[in-house]
């Protein structure tokens, strides 16, 4: 009756690729600096513990370019709620990422966390916010 989601990634800094497996985890986001578009890194299998011997497909490799950003976070970000019951959602997360993608990884991380806290207002946080931001430097 218990399960856990997992995102496991291997970042090859020399080849500038990300290969991953996502066991039911929130989709990662890939900001492509060249086009300023955000793509989702889809789940590649069920959460761990749902069914024994579940196969997991490999995602990627994602070929990263200069200035690209990868954001991997828990559902506490998208599912953060405010007083009227509205959720932070994918749209707001994508907007924050696009607006602040020129900043270093630490700055992007802080902007996302701040945006979630501002959105929630005085409503207590219901779920954890765990977030990894990867920013690709110049070639």
Number of C-alpha atoms within 10 A of each C-alpha: 4 7 12 12 16 18 19 12 15 11 16 13 11 7 9 16 16 17 15 21 21 25 24 19 24 21 21 21 21 22 24 19 18 10 8 15 12 19 14 14 21 18 23 19 18 19 20 19 14 13 10 7 8 13 11 15 13 15 16 14 15 14 12 23 18 14 20 23 26 24 23 20 20 20 17 19 26 18 18 23 22 19 12 8 10 12 17 20 16 14 10 17 19 18 13 18 24 18 12 15 21 15 14 16 19 12 14 24 19 13 18 22 18 12 16 26 19 12 18 20 13 10 15 12 17 10 12 12 16 12 16 14 19 18 21 17 14 8 8
